[in-house]
Amino acid sequence: MTLKTPAMSHIDAEIQWVWQAYRERPRRILFNRLVTHYLPLVRAIAGKLKRKLPDEIRVDELVSDGVLGLMESIKRYDIDRGLKFSSFCSQRIVGSMLDGLRSMDRTPRLTRKRERLLAKVRHKIEQEFGRAASDQEISEALGIDESVLPAFVRDATPRTTISLNDRFTSYQDNEFSLVKKLEDPRYEDPDEQLQNHDIWSVIARKLHGNERTVIRMYYFEDATMAEIGKSLDMSESRISQIHKKALEYLRELRPMLEQSFANGAK
């Protein structure tokens, strides 16, 4: 059993023997034991810092950077100084997390500087007059021409970079990723193309002349009634009549069409 010496009275009893052994002979197994013991502290600091950061910053990223600060603290900690380890390492953990955030920030320093300056000027004017600052007032405070202000504001606005694979939550609490939301209008699903071809091959055998043309253009080529009428040199109302007649005929043949499609349009 390890006795608590005056120099170690500030160390938690459950981890005191590990610190004592590590001070006498630093070994990897003891080092890892210390890291594991103080990991909840890193997570707590990360959770507190996360509340002040944008949604795209994840807690696990902060923890990962914070562990580096924890490891450095363990190596530098002097038990004999009597300073509590949690107090000693907290500042270094936060500093390591902030270093990680800075490395992730692709915004140029000049942009950040202008962003802070613009915010400071706006805040000062709003505090003085009790209203939103005008472009003229902001320009005068910055010492620039008002015509240059839009460019200054644009250059002072950070650009946000996100991954298309990042997960987001809609107002209905449904998760989605941007890669599934941003569709290419030129993309055609091969399965859908094949299915449409099979359906058309069956229908085309049962319709003839203008009826077949109207159904093909309207349902398989996304043409409007007006466009079909122009193509066939007919009025839109006449195309609508042909369309209606073709559908009535196909409804009568529906059982046979479904059987033909099920047999692979053979």
C-alpha positions as CSV (number, residue, x, y, z in Angstrom):
1,M,0.0,0.0,0.0
2,T,1.4,3.4,-1.0
3,L,1.4,6.0,1.8
4,K,0.3,9.6,0.9
5,T,3.3,11.8,1.4
6,P,2.9,15.6,1.9
7,A,4.2,16.2,-1.7
8,M,1.4,13.9,-3.0
9,S,-1.5,15.0,-0.8
10,H,-3.1,16.8,-3.8
11,I,-3.2,13.6,-5.9
12,D,-6.4,11.4,-5.9
13,A,-5.8,8.3,-3.8
14,E,-7.0,5.9,-6.6
15,I,-4.3,7.2,-9.0
16,Q,-1.6,8.2,-6.5
17,W,0.3,4.9,-6.8
18,V,0.5,5.2,-10.6
19,W,2.0,8.7,-10.3
20,Q,4.4,7.5,-7.7
21,A,5.5,4.6,-9.9
22,Y,5.7,6.8,-13.0
23,R,7.8,9.3,-11.3
24,E,10.3,6.6,-10.1
25,R,10.4,4.9,-13.5
26,P,8.4,6.2,-16.5
27,R,6.9,3.4,-18.4
28,R,4.4,3.2,-21.3
29,I,1.9,1.1,-19.4
30,L,1.9,3.6,-16.5
31,F,1.6,6.5,-18.9
32,N,-1.4,4.9,-20.7
33,R,-3.0,4.3,-17.3
34,L,-2.7,8.0,-16.5
35,V,-4.1,9.0,-19.9
36,T,-7.1,6.6,-19.4
37,H,-7.8,7.9,-15.9
38,Y,-7.9,11.6,-17.0
39,L,-9.7,11.0,-20.3
40,P,-13.2,12.0,-18.7
41,L,-11.7,15.4,-17.9
42,V,-10.8,15.8,-21.6
43,R,-14.3,14.9,-22.6
44,A,-15.8,17.3,-20.1
45,I,-13.7,20.2,-21.4
46,A,-14.5,19.2,-25.0
47,G,-18.3,19.2,-24.2
48,K,-18.1,22.6,-22.6
49,L,-16.1,24.1,-25.5
50,K,-18.4,22.5,-28.1
51,R,-21.3,24.6,-26.9
52,K,-19.5,27.7,-28.2
53,L,-18.6,26.3,-31.6
54,P,-20.4,25.8,-34.9
55,D,-22.4,22.6,-35.4
56,E,-20.0,21.2,-38.0
57,I,-17.3,20.9,-35.2
58,R,-17.6,17.4,-33.6
59,V,-16.9,16.6,-30.0
60,D,-14.7,13.6,-30.9
61,E,-12.4,15.9,-32.9
62,L,-12.0,18.2,-29.9
63,V,-11.3,15.1,-27.6
64,S,-8.7,13.8,-30.1
65,D,-6.8,17.1,-30.0
66,G,-7.3,17.5,-26.3
67,V,-5.7,14.1,-25.6
68,L,-2.5,15.4,-27.1
69,G,-2.5,18.2,-24.6
70,L,-3.2,15.7,-21.8
71,M,-0.3,13.5,-22.8
72,E,2.1,16.5,-22.9
73,S,0.8,17.6,-19.5
74,I,1.6,14.2,-18.0
75,K,5.1,14.3,-19.3
76,R,5.7,17.8,-17.9
77,Y,3.9,17.5,-14.6
78,D,6.0,17.9,-11.4
79,I,4.3,16.2,-8.5
80,D,6.5,17.9,-6.0
81,R,5.2,21.4,-6.8
82,G,1.9,20.6,-5.1
83,L,-0.3,21.8,-7.9
84,K,-3.4,19.8,-8.6
85,F,-3.0,17.9,-11.9
86,S,-6.5,18.8,-13.2
87,S,-5.6,22.5,-12.8
88,F,-2.2,22.0,-14.4
89,C,-3.5,20.2,-17.5
90,S,-6.8,21.9,-18.2
91,Q,-5.2,25.0,-19.8
92,R,-3.0,22.8,-22.0
93,I,-5.9,20.6,-23.0
94,V,-7.9,23.7,-24.1
95,G,-4.9,25.1,-25.9
96,S,-4.4,21.9,-27.8
97,M,-8.1,21.9,-28.8
98,L,-7.8,25.5,-30.0
99,D,-4.7,24.6,-32.0
100,G,-6.7,21.8,-33.7
101,L,-9.5,24.2,-34.5
102,R,-7.0,26.7,-36.0
103,S,-5.5,24.1,-38.2
104,M,-9.0,23.2,-39.5
105,D,-9.8,26.9,-40.2
106,R,-9.1,27.5,-43.9
107,T,-10.1,31.2,-43.6
108,P,-7.1,33.5,-44.3
109,R,-5.9,35.7,-41.3
110,L,-6.7,38.9,-43.2
111,T,-10.3,37.8,-43.6
112,R,-10.5,37.0,-39.8
113,K,-9.0,40.4,-39.0
114,R,-11.4,42.3,-41.2
115,E,-14.3,40.2,-39.8
116,R,-13.4,41.3,-36.2
117,L,-12.9,44.9,-37.3
118,L,-16.2,45.1,-39.0
119,A,-18.0,43.5,-36.1
120,K,-16.3,46.0,-33.7
121,V,-17.3,49.0,-35.8
122,R,-20.9,47.9,-36.1
123,H,-21.2,47.2,-32.4
124,K,-19.8,50.6,-31.5
125,I,-22.2,52.5,-33.8
126,E,-25.2,50.4,-32.6
127,Q,-24.3,51.1,-29.0
128,E,-23.9,54.8,-29.6
129,F,-27.1,55.4,-31.6
130,G,-29.3,52.5,-30.5
131,R,-30.0,51.3,-34.0
132,A,-28.4,49.4,-36.9
133,A,-25.4,51.1,-38.4
134,S,-25.8,52.5,-41.9
135,D,-23.3,51.8,-44.7
136,Q,-22.2,55.4,-44.7
137,E,-21.4,55.3,-40.9
138,I,-19.6,52.0,-41.3
139,S,-17.5,53.3,-44.2
140,E,-16.6,56.5,-42.3
141,A,-15.6,54.5,-39.2
142,L,-13.4,52.2,-41.4
143,G,-11.9,55.1,-43.3
144,I,-12.9,53.8,-46.7
145,D,-15.2,55.0,-49.5
146,E,-18.8,53.8,-49.3
147,S,-18.5,52.3,-52.8
148,V,-15.7,50.0,-51.5
149,L,-17.7,48.8,-48.5
150,P,-19.5,45.8,-50.3
151,A,-16.1,44.4,-51.4
152,F,-14.8,44.9,-47.9
153,V,-17.8,43.1,-46.4
154,R,-17.4,40.3,-48.9
155,D,-13.7,39.9,-48.1
156,A,-14.5,39.9,-44.4
157,T,-17.0,37.1,-44.7
158,P,-15.5,33.6,-44.0
159,R,-16.3,30.8,-46.4
160,T,-17.6,27.6,-44.8
161,T,-16.4,24.3,-46.1
162,I,-18.6,21.2,-45.5
163,S,-18.5,17.6,-46.6
164,L,-21.3,16.3,-48.8
165,N,-21.2,13.2,-46.6
166,D,-21.8,15.0,-43.4
167,R,-25.1,14.1,-41.7
168,F,-27.7,16.8,-41.1
169,T,-31.1,16.8,-39.4
170,S,-34.2,18.3,-41.1
171,Y,-37.0,20.1,-39.2
172,Q,-38.8,16.8,-39.1
173,D,-35.9,15.2,-37.3
174,N,-35.0,13.1,-40.4
175,E,-31.3,12.7,-41.0
176,F,-29.9,13.2,-44.5
177,S,-26.6,13.9,-46.3
178,L,-26.1,16.6,-49.0
179,V,-24.7,14.0,-51.4
180,K,-28.2,12.5,-51.6
181,K,-29.9,15.8,-51.8
182,L,-27.8,17.2,-54.7
183,E,-29.0,15.3,-57.7
184,D,-27.5,15.5,-61.2
185,P,-30.3,16.3,-63.6
186,R,-28.4,14.6,-66.4
187,Y,-28.2,11.3,-64.5
188,E,-30.6,8.6,-65.7
189,D,-31.2,5.5,-63.6
190,P,-30.2,2.4,-65.7
191,D,-32.9,0.3,-64.0
192,E,-35.5,2.9,-64.7
193,Q,-34.4,3.1,-68.3
194,L,-34.7,-0.6,-68.8
195,Q,-38.1,-0.8,-67.1
196,N,-39.4,2.1,-69.2
197,H,-38.1,0.3,-72.3
198,D,-39.9,-2.9,-71.4
199,I,-43.2,-1.1,-70.6
200,W,-43.0,0.8,-73.9
201,S,-42.3,-2.3,-75.9
202,V,-45.5,-3.9,-74.7
203,I,-47.7,-0.7,-75.1
204,A,-46.3,0.0,-78.6
205,R,-47.7,-3.3,-79.9
206,K,-51.2,-2.3,-78.9
207,L,-51.3,1.3,-80.1
208,H,-51.0,2.7,-83.6
209,G,-50.6,6.0,-85.3
210,N,-51.2,9.2,-83.4
211,E,-52.2,7.4,-80.2
212,R,-48.9,5.6,-80.0
213,T,-47.0,8.9,-80.7
214,V,-49.0,10.9,-78.0
215,I,-48.4,8.2,-75.3
216,R,-44.7,7.9,-76.2
217,M,-44.0,11.7,-76.2
218,Y,-46.2,12.5,-73.1
219,Y,-45.1,9.6,-70.8
220,F,-41.6,8.6,-72.1
221,E,-40.2,11.9,-73.4
222,D,-41.8,14.3,-70.9
223,A,-43.4,16.4,-73.7
224,T,-46.4,18.7,-72.9
225,M,-49.7,18.5,-74.8
226,A,-48.8,21.8,-76.5
227,E,-45.4,20.5,-77.7
228,I,-47.0,17.3,-79.0
229,G,-49.7,19.3,-80.8
230,K,-47.0,21.4,-82.4
231,S,-45.1,18.3,-83.5
232,L,-48.2,16.6,-85.0
233,D,-49.7,19.9,-86.3
234,M,-52.8,19.5,-84.2
235,S,-54.5,21.6,-81.6
236,E,-53.8,21.0,-77.9
237,S,-57.5,20.0,-77.4
238,R,-57.2,17.4,-80.2
239,I,-54.1,15.9,-78.6
240,S,-56.0,15.7,-75.3
241,Q,-58.8,13.8,-76.9
242,I,-56.3,11.3,-78.5
243,H,-54.6,10.9,-75.1
244,K,-57.9,10.2,-73.4
245,K,-58.9,7.6,-76.0
246,A,-55.6,5.9,-75.8
247,L,-55.8,5.6,-72.0
248,E,-59.3,4.2,-72.2
249,Y,-58.1,1.5,-74.6
250,L,-55.1,0.7,-72.5
251,R,-57.3,0.3,-69.4
252,E,-59.4,-2.3,-71.2
253,L,-56.2,-4.2,-72.1
254,R,-54.6,-3.8,-68.6
255,P,-54.9,-7.4,-67.5
256,M,-53.2,-8.6,-70.7
257,L,-50.6,-5.9,-70.6
258,E,-49.7,-6.8,-67.0
259,Q,-49.3,-10.4,-68.0
260,S,-47.2,-9.5,-71.0
261,F,-44.9,-7.4,-68.8
262,A,-44.6,-10.1,-66.2
263,N,-43.4,-12.5,-69.0
264,G,-40.7,-10.1,-70.0
265,A,-42.6,-8.5,-72.9
266,K,-42.3,-11.6,-75.0
